[in-house]
Amino acid sequence: MADAAVTLAEGFRGRIVVPGDAEYDRARGVWNAAVDRRPAVIAQCTGVADVLQAVAVAREHGLPAAVRGAGHSLAGLGTGEGAMLIDLSGLTGVRVDPERRTARAQPGVTWGGFDHETQAFGLAAPGAPYSAAGIAGTTLGGGIGWLARAYGLTCDNLVEADVVTAEGRLLTASAASHPELFAGLRGGGGNFGVVTSFTYRLHRVGPHVLCGALYLPGEALAETVAAVRDFMAQAPDGLTAACEFGRPRGVSELPAGKAAVRIGLCWAGRADRGREVVAPLRALPGVVADTVQTRPYTLWQQMLDTGRGPGAGVFGRSEFLSVLDGAAIDCLAEQVAALPSPDAHVQLAFLGGAVARVGAEDGAYTYRQAPYLLSAVGRWTTGPAEPQVAWARRCWEAMRPFSSGGAYVNLMGLEGQGRVVEAYGLAKYERLVALKDRYDPGNLFRVNQNIRPSG
C-alpha cells in the first residue's frame, strides 16, 4: 500500500521496503521456505521510535501488524499477507549485568548471539535448543530448551519487558508494573504488543557443561523409550533430556539411511555429579555411539543446527502428552518407521522439574504438569511437500489419544482457532481474551497464534 509507505517515511529512520523493490523478496523471506506471503510494507526498524511510527501507520491505514524477530517461526509468523511487517531483526544489542545476573536484549537477538554475550561471564538463561532461533518468539511462546528442567522455561526467567501497545504507548511490564500484561507475555505470543526489549534472570551455567548424545538403532526404540521414561521420572532437575527419532548423518556406527534413536542430555551442575547421574543411561543396552562429555555450552546449543537452517520447507505438529505407556510407545514406533525422508524427524522432550513448579496461573503457558512434549516435523528442499505434510499430520493424529490436551504455541502451524484455544485451555483462553480486549481490542496484532478480542 503506497500511501502507508509514504506516511511511514515521515520521521522513520530505518529502511522501508515495498513490493517492486530489488530487496523485497529477500526482506519478506522467513526461515520456513514453504511460507510465501507478501507484506504491503516492510518497516526495518532501528529502534523504539521506528516501532512506534510503524504501529501508528499500521493502525491509521488499517493494516494488520506482523512482527519479526529472527523470523524462525514454524508457522512463518514473521511475515504477513498485505501486512505492515515490523522487522526487528536488526535490533541485536545485549547488555549483561554480571553482578545482578541479568541481561537485557533486543528482539532481533538469536540465542547464538545471546549465549555468546552471557557465557563470557559463565551465565545463561534457558533458551531454545537451536542457536539461530530468536529470543523474542521463544520467550513469548514459552521456551523449552536444554536448561528447562533445571531453571524453567525461557518465559519463567523473563523479569521485565518493554512493550509498544496497539494504541502506541510504550509500557514496561513486570511482576510489579502492569502484571497482567506481563503474565500474558509469558506464553501468549505476540498478541498484546511489540516487545522492544527483554530482561532475563541469568544462572550460573558453563562455560563448559556435561552434555552430549547417545545413539541407538531404531530396532531398540521401544525398550529405549521405556527405559528413558522410567529414568527421567526419578531424575534430578539438573538433567534435561530429549529423544529424537530420525535418520542421523555422520554416525558411522549406525546403518546409513535407517531410523535411529538419539538421546540428547544436558546437565546443568557439576560435571562429576552429572557423570554419576547419567551413568545408567550411558549403560543402556544397544548404545552404539556416546558423545557425552564436557564441552562449551555455546557449542552444545549449536549441535542441532546442522540441516535445520533456512531455505527448506517445513511442516510440523506438536502435542503435550500425559501418557507414555506401551501402547503409546508402539504407536510412536509405527510413526517413526514411516518417516518420509532423511530430514523428517520426531522429537520427544521430557519435561517436569522446574517447568512443573511454576504455578499454572503465573503466565499464559498452560501445560505445566504435562510430562512430555511430542513434535513431528517434515522438511523438504526438493520434491513435493505433500508426503511430508501428510506424514506429520498422521503422526500427530495417531498420538493424540495420549495427549494432555493441547499444543505448544512455539511448535504450532496455522491450525485454526480451535487449536489456539486448545493451546491455552478454555478457561485461560477466556482470560487472555479479556487481556486482548484491554490492550488490542481492534486485533491489530493478529498475525500470530491469534487470541481474538471479544468485540
C-alpha positions as CSV (number, residue, x, y, z in Angstrom):
1,M,0.0,0.0,0.0
2,A,1.8,3.1,-1.3
3,D,0.0,5.6,0.9
4,A,1.1,3.7,4.1
5,A,4.7,3.7,2.9
6,V,4.6,7.4,2.2
7,T,3.1,8.1,5.6
8,L,5.7,5.8,7.3
9,A,8.6,7.6,5.7
10,E,7.8,10.8,7.6
11,G,10.2,10.5,10.5
12,F,11.1,6.9,10.0
13,R,14.8,6.3,10.4
14,G,15.1,2.7,9.2
15,R,14.7,1.3,5.7
16,I,11.3,0.9,4.1
17,V,10.8,-1.9,1.6
18,V,7.7,-2.2,-0.7
19,P,6.7,-4.6,-3.5
20,G,8.8,-3.9,-6.6
21,D,12.0,-3.0,-4.7
22,A,15.0,-5.1,-5.6
23,E,15.4,-6.3,-2.0
24,Y,11.7,-7.1,-1.4
25,D,11.8,-10.8,-1.9
26,R,14.8,-11.2,0.4
27,A,13.3,-8.9,3.0
28,R,10.0,-10.8,3.1
29,G,11.6,-14.2,3.3
30,V,11.5,-16.3,6.5
31,W,13.2,-19.4,7.8
32,N,10.3,-21.7,6.6
33,A,10.6,-21.6,2.9
34,A,7.1,-23.1,2.5
35,V,5.8,-19.7,3.6
36,D,5.2,-17.2,0.7
37,R,3.5,-14.1,1.9
38,R,3.7,-10.6,0.5
39,P,3.5,-7.8,3.1
40,A,2.3,-4.4,1.9
41,V,5.1,-2.5,3.6
42,I,8.3,-3.8,5.4
43,A,9.5,-1.4,8.1
44,Q,13.1,-2.4,9.1
45,C,13.3,-0.6,12.4
46,T,16.4,0.9,14.0
47,G,14.8,1.5,17.5
48,V,11.7,2.1,19.6
49,A,10.9,5.3,17.8
50,D,10.6,3.4,14.5
51,V,8.4,0.8,16.1
52,L,6.1,3.5,17.4
53,Q,5.9,5.0,14.0
54,A,5.2,1.7,12.2
55,V,2.5,0.7,14.7
56,A,0.8,4.1,14.3
57,V,0.8,3.9,10.5
58,A,-0.5,0.3,10.5
59,R,-3.3,1.4,12.8
60,E,-4.1,4.5,10.7
61,H,-4.1,2.6,7.4
62,G,-5.9,-0.5,8.6
63,L,-3.1,-2.9,8.0
64,P,-2.5,-5.9,10.2
65,A,0.8,-5.7,12.0
66,A,3.2,-8.6,11.6
67,V,6.3,-8.7,13.8
68,R,9.6,-10.3,13.0
69,G,12.4,-11.0,15.4
70,A,14.7,-13.7,14.0
71,G,12.0,-15.0,11.6
72,H,12.3,-18.6,12.9
73,S,8.6,-19.4,13.4
74,L,7.4,-22.8,12.3
75,A,4.2,-21.2,11.1
76,G,6.1,-18.3,9.3
77,L,4.6,-15.7,11.6
78,G,7.5,-13.3,10.9
79,T,5.6,-12.1,7.8
80,G,2.0,-11.5,6.7
81,E,0.0,-11.1,3.6
82,G,-0.9,-7.5,3.0
83,A,0.6,-6.5,6.4
84,M,2.8,-3.9,7.9
85,L,5.8,-6.1,8.6
86,I,7.6,-4.6,11.6
87,D,11.0,-6.0,11.1
88,L,13.1,-6.0,14.3
89,S,15.9,-8.3,13.1
90,G,18.4,-5.5,13.0
91,L,17.9,-4.8,16.8
92,T,20.6,-7.2,18.2
93,G,22.0,-5.5,21.3
94,V,22.6,-7.4,24.5
95,R,23.7,-5.9,27.8
96,V,24.8,-8.3,30.6
97,D,24.9,-7.2,34.3
98,P,27.1,-10.0,35.8
99,E,26.6,-8.7,39.4
100,R,22.8,-8.8,39.2
101,R,22.8,-11.8,36.9
102,T,20.5,-10.2,34.4
103,A,20.7,-9.5,30.7
104,R,18.7,-7.0,28.7
105,A,18.4,-7.9,25.0
106,Q,16.7,-6.5,21.9
107,P,14.2,-8.6,19.9
108,G,16.3,-9.3,16.9
109,V,18.8,-11.3,19.0
110,T,19.3,-15.0,18.3
111,W,20.2,-17.5,21.0
112,G,23.6,-17.8,19.5
113,G,24.2,-14.1,19.9
114,F,22.6,-14.1,23.4
115,D,24.7,-17.0,24.6
116,H,27.9,-15.5,23.2
117,E,27.4,-12.5,25.5
118,T,26.2,-14.2,28.6
119,Q,28.7,-17.0,28.5
120,A,31.6,-14.5,28.7
121,F,30.5,-14.3,32.4
122,G,29.6,-18.0,32.9
123,L,25.9,-17.2,32.8
124,A,22.9,-18.3,30.8
125,A,19.2,-18.1,30.5
126,P,17.1,-21.1,29.4
127,G,16.6,-20.7,25.7
128,A,15.7,-22.6,22.5
129,P,17.9,-25.6,21.6
130,Y,18.9,-24.0,18.2
131,S,21.3,-21.1,18.1
132,A,19.6,-19.5,15.1
133,A,16.2,-19.3,16.8
134,G,15.3,-15.8,18.1
135,I,14.9,-14.9,21.8
136,A,11.6,-13.0,21.1
137,G,9.5,-15.7,19.7
138,T,10.9,-18.3,22.0
139,T,10.1,-16.2,25.1
140,L,6.6,-15.1,24.0
141,G,5.6,-18.7,23.3
142,G,7.2,-20.3,26.4
143,G,10.6,-21.5,25.6
144,I,11.6,-25.2,26.1
145,G,15.3,-25.9,25.8
146,W,18.3,-27.7,27.4
147,L,18.0,-25.9,30.8
148,A,14.3,-26.3,31.2
149,R,14.2,-28.9,33.9
150,A,16.9,-27.1,35.9
151,Y,15.7,-23.4,35.5
152,G,12.3,-23.5,33.9
153,L,11.1,-22.1,30.6
154,T,12.5,-19.0,28.9
155,C,9.4,-17.1,29.9
156,D,9.8,-18.1,33.5
157,N,13.1,-16.2,33.5
158,L,11.7,-13.0,32.0
159,V,11.8,-10.3,34.6
160,E,10.8,-7.3,32.5
161,A,9.7,-6.3,29.0
162,D,9.2,-3.0,27.2
163,V,6.1,-3.2,25.0
164,V,4.7,-0.9,22.4
165,T,0.9,-1.4,22.5
166,A,-1.6,-1.1,19.7
167,E,-2.6,2.4,20.8
168,G,1.0,3.5,20.6
169,R,2.1,3.5,24.3
170,L,5.4,2.2,25.5
171,L,4.9,0.3,28.7
172,T,7.4,-1.6,30.9
173,A,5.7,-4.8,32.1
174,S,7.0,-6.8,35.1
175,A,5.6,-8.5,38.2
176,A,5.3,-5.1,39.8
177,S,4.2,-2.9,36.8
178,H,1.3,-4.0,34.5
179,P,1.4,-7.5,36.0
180,E,-1.5,-8.8,33.9
181,L,0.2,-7.8,30.7
182,F,3.4,-9.3,32.0
183,A,1.7,-12.6,32.6
184,G,0.2,-12.5,29.1
185,L,3.6,-12.1,27.5
186,R,4.8,-15.2,29.2
187,G,3.4,-17.6,26.7
188,G,0.7,-15.5,25.0
189,G,2.7,-14.9,21.8
190,G,2.7,-11.6,20.1
191,N,-0.9,-10.9,20.8
192,F,-0.5,-7.9,23.1
193,G,2.1,-5.6,21.5
194,V,5.6,-5.3,20.1
195,V,8.2,-6.2,22.7
196,T,11.2,-4.0,22.1
197,S,13.4,-5.3,24.9
198,F,13.5,-8.4,27.2
199,T,15.3,-8.5,30.5
200,Y,16.2,-12.0,31.8
201,R,17.3,-13.6,35.0
202,L,20.6,-15.5,34.4
203,H,22.0,-18.6,36.1
204,R,25.5,-20.0,36.7
205,V,26.0,-22.3,33.7
206,G,29.2,-23.1,31.8
207,P,31.3,-22.1,30.2
208,H,31.6,-25.9,30.0
209,V,28.7,-28.3,30.7
210,L,28.4,-32.1,30.7
211,C,26.3,-32.8,27.6
212,G,26.1,-35.0,24.5
213,A,24.0,-37.7,22.9
214,L,23.6,-41.4,23.0
215,Y,22.7,-43.2,19.7
216,L,20.9,-46.5,19.4
217,P,19.5,-48.3,16.4
218,G,15.8,-47.9,15.6
219,E,15.1,-51.5,16.4
220,A,15.7,-50.6,20.1
221,L,13.2,-47.8,20.1
222,A,10.5,-49.3,22.3
223,E,12.8,-50.6,25.1
224,T,14.9,-47.4,24.9
225,V,12.0,-45.0,25.2
226,A,10.5,-47.0,28.1
227,A,13.9,-47.0,29.9
228,V,14.4,-43.2,29.4
229,R,10.8,-42.6,30.6
230,D,11.4,-44.6,33.8
231,F,14.7,-43.0,34.4
232,M,13.5,-39.4,33.9
233,A,10.6,-39.9,36.2
234,Q,13.2,-40.0,39.1
235,A,16.0,-37.9,37.6
236,P,17.3,-34.8,39.4
237,D,16.1,-31.5,38.0
238,G,19.6,-30.6,36.8
239,L,19.2,-33.1,33.9
240,T,17.3,-32.3,30.8
241,A,16.8,-35.0,28.2
242,A,15.1,-35.3,24.8
243,C,14.8,-38.2,22.4
244,E,14.9,-37.6,18.6
245,F,13.9,-40.2,16.1
246,G,15.2,-39.9,12.6
247,R,18.0,-40.8,10.2
248,P,21.1,-39.2,11.7
249,R,24.1,-38.4,9.4
250,G,27.7,-38.8,10.3
251,V,27.3,-41.6,12.9
252,S,29.3,-44.4,11.4
253,E,28.2,-46.9,14.0
254,L,24.6,-46.7,12.6
255,P,23.3,-48.1,9.3
256,A,23.0,-45.4,6.8
257,G,19.5,-44.4,5.8
258,K,17.8,-46.2,8.7
259,A,15.9,-44.7,11.6
260,A,17.7,-44.4,14.9
261,V,17.2,-43.1,18.4
262,R,19.2,-40.1,19.6
263,I,19.1,-39.3,23.3
264,G,20.2,-35.7,24.0
265,L,21.4,-34.9,27.5
266,C,22.4,-31.7,29.3
267,W,23.4,-31.5,32.9
268,A,23.3,-28.0,34.5
269,G,25.5,-28.7,37.5
270,R,29.0,-30.0,38.4
271,A,30.3,-32.4,35.7
272,D,31.5,-35.0,38.2
273,R,28.0,-35.3,39.7
274,G,26.5,-35.3,36.3
275,R,28.5,-38.3,35.2
276,E,27.1,-40.2,38.1
277,V,23.6,-39.2,37.3
278,V,23.7,-40.1,33.6
279,A,25.7,-43.3,34.0
280,P,22.6,-45.6,33.8
281,L,21.6,-44.0,30.5
282,R,25.0,-44.5,29.1
283,A,24.9,-48.1,30.1
284,L,21.6,-48.8,28.2
285,P,21.8,-51.9,26.1
286,G,22.2,-51.1,22.4
287,V,24.1,-47.8,22.7
288,V,26.4,-47.7,19.7
289,A,27.8,-44.2,20.0
290,D,28.3,-42.0,23.1
291,T,29.3,-38.3,22.7
292,V,28.6,-37.3,26.3
293,Q,31.4,-35.1,27.6
294,T,32.1,-31.7,28.9
295,R,32.1,-29.1,26.1
296,P,31.3,-25.4,25.8
297,Y,27.6,-24.6,26.4
298,T,27.6,-22.4,23.4
299,L,28.8,-25.4,21.2
300,W,26.1,-27.6,22.6
301,Q,23.5,-25.0,21.8
302,Q,24.6,-25.4,18.2
303,M,24.5,-29.2,18.0
304,L,21.0,-29.4,16.5
305,D,21.6,-26.6,13.9
306,T,23.0,-28.8,11.2
307,G,20.4,-29.5,8.5
308,R,17.9,-27.1,10.0
309,G,18.9,-23.8,8.6
310,P,16.7,-21.6,6.3
311,G,15.8,-22.5,2.8
312,A,13.7,-25.6,3.3
313,G,10.0,-26.1,3.5
314,V,8.9,-27.2,7.0
315,F,5.6,-28.6,8.3
316,G,5.1,-29.7,11.9
317,R,2.6,-30.6,14.6
318,S,3.1,-30.9,18.3
319,E,1.2,-32.3,21.3
320,F,1.7,-32.4,25.0
321,L,1.5,-36.0,26.2
322,S,0.3,-37.3,29.6
323,V,0.7,-41.0,28.7
324,L,3.8,-42.8,27.5
325,D,2.8,-46.4,28.1
326,G,3.4,-49.4,26.0
327,A,0.6,-48.6,23.6
328,A,1.9,-45.0,23.1
329,I,5.4,-46.2,22.5
330,D,4.3,-48.8,20.0
331,C,2.3,-46.1,18.2
332,L,5.3,-43.9,18.2
333,A,7.5,-46.6,16.8
334,E,5.0,-47.1,13.9
335,Q,5.2,-43.4,13.0
336,V,9.0,-43.4,13.1
337,A,9.0,-46.4,10.8
338,A,7.1,-44.4,8.3
339,L,9.4,-41.4,8.2
340,P,9.0,-39.9,4.7
341,S,12.6,-38.6,4.2
342,P,16.0,-38.3,5.8
343,D,15.2,-34.8,7.1
344,A,11.9,-35.7,8.8
345,H,12.0,-36.4,12.5
346,V,10.1,-36.8,15.7
347,Q,11.2,-35.3,19.0
348,L,10.1,-36.3,22.5
349,A,11.1,-33.9,25.2
350,F,11.0,-34.9,28.9
351,L,9.6,-32.1,31.0
352,G,8.9,-31.7,34.7
353,G,11.4,-30.3,37.1
354,A,11.4,-26.6,37.3
355,V,8.8,-26.3,34.5
356,A,6.2,-28.0,36.7
357,R,7.0,-26.0,39.8
358,V,5.7,-22.7,38.3
359,G,2.0,-22.0,39.1
360,A,-0.5,-22.7,36.4
361,E,-1.8,-19.2,36.6
362,D,1.5,-17.4,36.7
363,G,1.6,-16.9,32.9
364,A,-0.1,-17.8,29.7
365,Y,1.8,-21.0,29.2
366,T,-0.6,-23.7,30.2
367,Y,0.5,-27.3,30.4
368,R,2.9,-27.2,33.3
369,Q,2.2,-30.7,34.5
370,A,2.5,-32.4,31.2
371,P,5.5,-34.8,31.4
372,Y,6.2,-35.0,27.7
373,L,6.1,-32.9,24.5
374,L,6.0,-34.6,21.2
375,S,6.7,-32.9,17.9
376,A,6.7,-34.3,14.4
377,V,8.4,-32.3,11.6
378,G,8.6,-32.9,7.9
379,R,11.2,-31.0,5.9
380,W,12.0,-30.8,2.2
381,T,14.2,-28.9,-0.1
382,T,13.3,-30.8,-3.3
383,G,10.3,-32.9,-4.3
384,P,6.7,-32.4,-3.3
385,A,5.6,-31.2,0.1
386,E,2.6,-33.5,0.4
387,P,4.4,-36.6,1.7
388,Q,6.0,-34.6,4.5
389,V,2.8,-32.8,5.4
390,A,0.7,-36.0,5.3
391,W,3.1,-37.9,7.5
392,A,3.4,-35.2,10.1
393,R,-0.4,-35.0,10.3
394,R,-0.7,-38.8,10.6
395,C,1.9,-38.9,13.3
396,W,0.1,-36.2,15.3
397,E,-3.3,-37.7,14.9
398,A,-2.1,-41.1,15.9
399,M,-0.5,-39.8,19.1
400,R,-3.5,-37.6,20.1
401,P,-5.1,-40.3,22.2
402,F,-2.2,-40.0,24.6
403,S,-2.4,-36.2,24.9
404,S,-2.6,-33.9,27.9
405,G,-5.0,-31.8,25.8
406,G,-3.1,-29.2,23.8
407,A,-0.3,-27.9,21.7
408,Y,2.9,-25.9,22.4
409,V,2.5,-22.5,20.8
410,N,6.1,-22.3,19.5
411,L,5.6,-25.6,17.6
412,M,2.2,-24.9,16.0
413,G,1.5,-24.3,12.4
414,L,-1.6,-22.4,11.2
415,E,-4.1,-24.9,12.6
416,G,-7.2,-22.9,13.1
417,Q,-8.8,-21.0,16.0
418,G,-10.0,-24.2,17.8
419,R,-6.4,-25.3,18.1
420,V,-5.3,-22.0,19.6
421,V,-8.0,-22.4,22.3
422,E,-6.6,-25.9,22.9
423,A,-3.1,-24.5,23.3
424,Y,-4.2,-22.4,26.3
425,G,-7.2,-24.3,27.6
426,L,-10.7,-22.7,27.5
427,A,-10.5,-21.1,30.9
428,K,-7.2,-19.5,30.4
429,Y,-8.0,-18.5,26.8
430,E,-11.0,-16.6,28.1
431,R,-8.8,-14.6,30.5
432,L,-6.4,-13.9,27.7
433,V,-9.3,-12.6,25.6
434,A,-10.1,-10.1,28.4
435,L,-6.4,-9.0,28.3
436,K,-6.6,-8.7,24.5
437,D,-9.7,-6.6,24.9
438,R,-7.8,-4.2,27.1
439,Y,-4.6,-3.9,25.0
440,D,-5.6,-4.7,21.4
441,P,-9.4,-4.5,21.1
442,G,-9.1,-3.9,17.3
443,N,-6.8,-7.0,16.8
444,L,-4.1,-5.0,15.2
445,F,-1.7,-7.8,16.2
446,R,-3.3,-10.8,14.6
447,V,-0.5,-12.3,12.5
448,N,0.2,-14.8,15.3
449,Q,-1.5,-17.7,17.0
450,N,-4.3,-15.3,17.5
451,I,-6.2,-14.6,20.7
452,R,-9.3,-12.9,19.2
453,P,-10.8,-9.9,21.1
454,S,-14.4,-10.4,22.2
455,G,-15.6,-7.5,20.0
